[in-house]
Amino acid sequence: MEKKHFALKKLLEAVEKELLKKPNRKTLDRLSLLAGFQDWDSFQEALHGEADAKTNYEV
């Protein structure tokens, strides 16, 4: 029983570590696309600046 408890504890630690990891750039770019932006930088600029998603679609 003690071995199972130890294994479960290690598994939980691994899952928590993975959940707390910062997403990579490719993931952030894809999430930004879902929000209507071309990439992560565009999303950050709109979030912290004056731009919005419309600027990505101007011709």
C-alpha positions as CSV (number, residue, x, y, z in Angstrom):
1,M,0.0,0.0,0.0
2,E,2.9,2.3,0.8
3,K,4.3,1.8,-2.7
4,K,1.0,2.8,-4.3
5,H,0.8,5.9,-2.2
6,F,4.3,6.9,-3.2
7,A,3.6,6.3,-6.9
8,L,0.3,8.3,-6.7
9,K,2.1,11.1,-5.0
10,K,4.8,11.2,-7.8
11,L,2.2,11.1,-10.5
12,L,0.3,14.0,-8.9
13,E,3.6,16.0,-8.6
14,A,4.3,15.4,-12.3
15,V,0.8,16.5,-13.3
16,E,1.0,19.7,-11.2
17,K,4.4,20.5,-12.6
18,E,3.1,20.1,-16.2
19,L,0.0,22.3,-15.5
20,L,2.1,25.1,-14.1
21,K,4.5,25.1,-17.0
22,K,4.3,28.2,-19.3
23,P,2.8,27.4,-22.7
24,N,5.3,27.6,-25.6
25,R,5.1,30.2,-28.4
26,K,3.3,28.0,-30.8
27,T,0.5,27.4,-28.3
28,L,0.2,31.1,-27.5
29,D,0.0,31.9,-31.2
30,R,-2.8,29.4,-31.7
31,L,-4.8,30.7,-28.7
32,S,-4.4,34.2,-30.1
33,L,-5.9,33.1,-33.4
34,L,-8.9,31.8,-31.5
35,A,-9.3,35.3,-30.0
36,G,-9.2,36.9,-33.4
37,F,-5.5,38.0,-33.6
38,Q,-2.8,37.0,-36.0
39,D,-0.3,36.0,-33.3
40,W,0.7,36.4,-29.7
41,D,2.4,39.7,-30.3
42,S,-0.7,41.2,-31.8
43,F,-2.8,40.0,-28.9
44,Q,-0.3,41.4,-26.4
45,E,-0.3,44.8,-28.2
46,A,-4.1,44.9,-28.2
47,L,-4.2,43.9,-24.6
48,H,-1.6,46.4,-23.4
49,G,-1.9,49.1,-26.1
50,E,-4.3,50.9,-28.3
51,A,-4.8,48.3,-31.1
52,D,-7.7,45.9,-31.4
53,A,-8.5,42.8,-33.5
54,K,-9.8,44.9,-36.4
55,T,-6.3,46.1,-37.2
56,N,-5.4,42.5,-38.2
57,Y,-8.0,42.5,-41.0
58,E,-7.4,46.0,-42.5
59,V,-6.3,45.9,-46.1
